[in-house]
C-alpha cells in the first residue's frame, strides 16, 4: 500500500477507527501510566497464514505518536508460523496500549482475507481461471480488504459502482430486458467502461452475446449449463462464474474453462489470522 493511497484514503479511515475506540481518553492506560515512558512491544504470529496489512498496523501508532516507529521482520505476502516475531513497535507506552486493539483488528482481518485467498488461488493452479473478489466488503474497510485479496494472490473486480457497468437482475428488469439494458449502457457510459451482464439461464446468455456485452457472468448455474453457456459465447465475451464458490468446488468450476471466478466469501467470510502484541517493556 503506497504512501499516496495511505495519506489520501487510509489515514482518515484509521482515524475514524481510533475515534470509535477512544472517545476522549484511554482511561486504563492513563490510570497506570502518569507520564511519557518510551517502550517497545513485539508483534507475534499465533497461527500459520499469510500476513497482510503491516503498514496499516504500523500507521495506527504513528497517527497517535509521530515519533513511533516499527521494525519489520516480515513483509506483506509472507507465510508466517506460530511464535514468529513479525515486528517490534517503538512508541510511548500509552500509545502502544491505546492503539493495540485497532492495529490488531486491521492486521488480523487483512491477514485472514489474504490467507483464505491464497488457499483458494492455490486450487486454481494449472488453469487459466483467475479469482476475483466482489463488493461484499465490510463498510469503510473495502480498501483494506481488496488490498488483502491482492496480497493473497487474487484479483480485484471493480472497486465500486463508478468503476464499471454490471447489469444485474434488477437492472435488467428495470430496463425491460437484457438487450435493452446493454443498449442503454452503451449509449450512456464512456467507451472506456466495459459492460458486464449477469445471466441466470441460456436464453439470457444468448441475449447478452447478441447485445455485445463485454463480460458475461454465469450466476448460480450448474456445471452442464455453464459448459453450454461457454459454447454459446464462443470467445465473444469474457466469462465469469459466481455463486456458492467453495474450496470443494472451485477446481471443478475452473475445469469448465471460465475466465474468472468471483467469490464474496473472500471478504465476507474469511476467518481472522490470530496475531498478538506481547512483551511490552520500557526502553
C-alpha positions in Angstrom: 0.0 0.0 0.0 1.8 3.1 -1.2 2.2 6.4 0.6 -0.3 8.3 -1.6 -3.0 5.7 -1.0 -2.2 5.8 2.7 -2.5 9.6 3.0 -5.5 10.1 0.7 -7.7 7.2 1.7 -6.3 5.1 4.6 -5.4 7.7 7.2 -8.9 9.1 7.5 -10.3 5.6 7.9 -7.8 4.7 10.6 -8.6 7.9 12.4 -12.3 7.0 12.3 -11.5 3.6 13.8 -9.4 5.2 16.6 -12.1 7.7 17.3 -14.6 4.8 17.6 -12.4 3.2 20.2 -11.1 6.3 22.1 -13.9 8.8 22.8 -11.6 11.2 24.7 -9.0 9.1 26.6 -7.8 5.6 27.3 -8.8 5.5 31.0 -7.0 2.2 31.6 -3.6 3.3 30.2 -3.8 6.7 31.8 -4.7 5.2 35.1 -1.5 3.2 35.3 0.9 5.4 33.4 1.1 9.0 34.5 3.8 10.4 32.2 5.6 9.8 28.9 7.5 6.5 29.0 9.1 5.2 25.8 8.6 1.5 25.3 8.5 -1.4 22.8 6.3 -4.4 22.1 6.7 -7.4 19.9 4.2 -8.4 17.2 3.9 -12.2 17.3 2.1 -14.6 14.9 -0.1 -17.2 16.7 -1.3 -19.1 13.6 0.0 -20.2 10.2 -1.1 -18.0 7.4 -0.4 -15.1 5.1 0.4 -11.8 6.7 -1.2 -8.6 5.2 -1.6 -5.1 6.4 1.7 -4.5 8.2 1.9 -0.9 7.0 -1.6 -0.2 8.2 -0.8 -1.8 11.6 2.2 0.5 12.0 0.3 3.6 10.8 -2.1 3.3 13.7 0.7 4.1 16.1 2.3 6.9 14.0 -1.1 8.6 13.9 -1.2 8.6 17.7 2.5 9.4 18.1 4.5 10.9 15.3 7.7 9.6 16.9 6.5 5.9 16.8 8.4 3.6 14.5 8.2 -0.1 13.7 10.9 -2.6 12.8 9.6 -5.3 10.5 10.9 -8.8 10.3 8.3 -9.9 7.7 6.6 -8.4 4.7 3.0 -8.5 3.3 2.5 -11.7 1.5 4.9 -13.8 3.6 3.7 -17.0 5.0 4.1 -17.0 8.8 4.1 -19.6 11.5 3.1 -19.7 15.2 5.6 -17.9 17.5 7.2 -16.0 14.7 8.2 -12.4 15.6 6.9 -10.2 12.8 7.8 -6.7 14.1 8.7 -4.6 17.1 6.8 -1.3 17.7 8.6 1.5 19.5 6.4 4.4 20.9 5.2 5.9 24.2 3.8 3.1 26.2 0.4 4.7 26.5 0.3 4.9 22.7 1.2 1.2 22.4 -1.7 0.3 24.8 -4.2 2.7 23.3 -3.6 1.7 19.7 -3.2 -2.1 20.2 -6.7 -3.2 19.5 -7.3 -1.0 16.5 -4.0 -2.0 14.9 -4.6 -5.7 15.6 -8.1 -5.5 14.2 -6.8 -4.3 10.9 -3.9 -6.8 10.7 -5.9 -9.8 11.8 -8.7 -9.1 9.4 -6.5 -8.3 6.4 -4.3 -11.3 7.1 -7.3 -13.6 7.3 -8.5 -12.4 3.9 -5.1 -12.9 2.4 -4.8 -16.3 3.9 -8.2 -17.5 2.6 -7.5 -16.0 -0.8 -4.1 -17.8 -1.0 -5.8 -21.1 -0.2 -8.4 -20.6 -3.0 -5.9 -19.4 -5.5 -3.8 -22.5 -4.9 -6.7 -24.6 -6.0 -6.7 -22.9 -9.4 -3.1 -23.7 -10.3 -2.7 -25.1 -13.8 -5.9 -23.5 -15.1 -6.4 -20.2 -16.9 -9.0 -19.1 -14.4 -8.4 -16.0 -12.2 -10.0 -15.4 -8.8 -11.9 -12.2 -8.2 -13.3 -10.5 -5.1 -16.6 -8.7 -5.0 -18.2 -5.6 -3.4 -19.3 -7.7 -0.5 -16.9 -6.0 1.9 -17.1 -4.5 5.4 -18.4 -0.9 5.2 -15.4 1.6 5.3 -13.0 -1.3 5.0 -13.1 -2.0 1.3 -9.7 -0.5 0.6 -8.1 -2.8 3.2 -9.9 -6.0 2.2 -9.4 -5.6 -1.5 -5.7 -4.9 -0.9 -5.5 -8.1 1.2 -7.1 -10.1 -1.7 -4.3 -9.0 -4.0 -1.7 -9.9 -1.3 -3.2 -13.3 -1.2 -2.8 -13.7 -5.0 -6.4 -12.9 -6.1 -7.5 -10.1 -8.4 -9.8 -7.2 -7.8 -13.2 -6.9 -9.5 -14.5 -3.3 -9.8 -13.7 -1.3 -6.7 -17.1 0.4 -6.6 -20.2 1.1 -8.8 -18.4 4.0 -10.5 -15.7 1.7 -12.0 -17.7 -0.3 -14.5 -21.1 -1.4 -15.6 -22.6 -4.5 -14.2 -26.2 -5.2 -15.2 -27.7 -7.5 -12.6 -31.2 -8.9 -12.5 -32.9 -5.8 -11.1 -31.1 -3.5 -13.7 -32.4 -5.8 -16.4 -35.9 -5.8 -15.0 -35.9 -2.0 -14.8 -34.7 -1.7 -18.4 -37.1 -4.2 -19.8 -34.7 -6.9 -20.8 -31.0 -7.8 -21.5 -30.8 -6.2 -24.9 -32.4 -3.0 -23.7 -30.2 -2.7 -20.7 -27.0 -3.3 -22.7 -28.1 -0.7 -25.4 -28.8 1.9 -22.7 -25.5 1.3 -21.0 -23.6 1.6 -24.3 -25.4 4.9 -25.0 -24.7 6.3 -21.5 -21.3 5.3 -20.4 -17.9 6.3 -21.8 -16.3 3.9 -24.2 -13.5 3.0 -21.6 -16.1 1.2 -19.4 -16.7 -2.5 -20.0 -20.2 -3.8 -19.8 -20.9 -6.9 -17.8 -24.2 -8.7 -17.7 -25.4 -11.2 -15.1 -27.2 -14.1 -16.6 -29.2 -16.8 -15.0 -30.1 -19.1 -17.9 -29.0 -19.8 -21.5 -31.6 -17.5 -23.1 -30.1 -14.6 -21.2 -26.6 -15.7 -22.3 -27.7 -15.6 -25.9 -29.2 -12.2 -25.5 -26.1 -10.8 -23.8 -23.9 -12.1 -26.5 -26.1 -10.7 -29.3 -26.3 -7.4 -27.5 -22.5 -7.1 -27.4 -21.7 -7.5 -23.7 -18.0 -7.5 -22.9 -18.3 -9.8 -19.9 -21.0 -12.4 -19.2 -21.5 -13.6 -15.6 -22.8 -17.1 -15.3 -24.7 -16.8 -12.0 -25.5 -19.8 -9.9 -25.6 -22.2 -12.9 -24.9 -25.9 -12.7 -21.8 -27.4 -14.5 -23.7 -28.6 -17.6 -25.4 -25.2 -18.1 -22.1 -23.4 -17.7 -20.4 -25.7 -20.3 -23.2 -24.9 -22.8 -23.0 -21.2 -22.0 -19.3 -21.2 -22.8 -20.0 -22.9 -26.1 -22.7 -20.2 -26.9 -20.3 -17.4 -26.0 -17.5 -18.9 -28.1 -14.9 -16.3 -27.1 -17.0 -13.3 -28.0 -17.0 -12.2 -24.4 -15.1 -12.9 -21.2 -16.8 -15.3 -18.8 -17.2 -15.0 -15.1 -18.7 -17.6 -12.7 -20.3 -16.5 -9.5 -22.4 -18.0 -6.7 -21.7 -20.5 -4.0 -18.0 -20.9 -4.8 -16.2 -23.0 -2.2 -12.9 -24.8 -1.7 -14.7 -28.0 -2.6 -16.0 -26.9 -6.0 -13.7 -24.2 -7.3 -11.4 -26.6 -9.1 -14.3 -28.2 -10.9 -15.6 -24.8 -11.9 -12.3 -23.8 -13.3 -12.1 -27.0 -15.3 -15.1 -25.9 -17.3 -13.0 -23.1 -18.8 -14.4 -19.8 -17.4 -12.0 -16.9 -17.4 -12.9 -15.6 -13.9 -14.4 -16.9 -10.7 -15.7 -14.3 -8.3 -16.3 -15.1 -4.6 -17.8 -12.8 -2.0 -16.6 -15.2 0.7 -13.0 -13.9 0.2 -14.0 -10.8 2.1 -17.2 -11.6 3.9 -16.4 -15.0 5.4 -12.6 -15.3 5.8 -11.7 -16.0 9.4 -9.1 -13.7 11.0 -5.5 -14.7 11.4 -4.5 -14.7 15.1 -1.7 -12.3 15.9 -0.9 -10.5 19.1 1.3 -7.9 20.8 3.4 -9.3 23.6 6.3 -8.5 25.8 5.6 -4.8 26.5 8.7 -3.2 28.0 10.3 0.1 28.8 13.2 1.4 26.7 
